[in-house]
Structure formats: C-alpha cells, structure tokens
C-alpha cells in the first residue's frame, strides 16, 4: 500500500528518530572515555544546534524537547531504564 504525503512524513520522522537513537546507543556502549562528556549529551546538543541551523526557532525546539520530556514517564511507565 502506498503512503500519502502525511504518512510518509509521519513514518519518516519516526524512522529517522529511531535510527538516531540506535546510533546514540551504539556510541554510548562503545564510549572509551567514561569520564568525558557522554556521547548522548554531545549528540543531543548537536541535534539542538542542528535544528537551529536548519531554521527551527528556539521556541519550536524548546517546545519539542519539553513535549518529549513530558511524555517520557507515560512511555516508560515510571521505569528508569528499559
């Protein structure tokens, strides 16, 4: 079945985010410098600056991060780690 444009964007965003999360997990597991800045910290910071560089406003970026954080407990069912 062919996806319409809305579905292509929706599932494309999900796939991009899941790919990014998997890459972050691999770098986290392989981090040879446990005392240095965590790869996840760096990746999230560069993601934020990359969004800014792509034309998203500070308000849009902040709102997206805050919405994701607000949904974390629901998704994780109160657990700290999967």
Residue pairs with C-beta under 8 A, 6 or more apart in sequence:
3 11
20 43
20 47
23 43
24 39
24 40
24 43
27 39
27 40
27 43
28 38
28 39
28 40
31 38
31 39
48 61
48 65
51 60
51 61
52 58
52 61
76 82
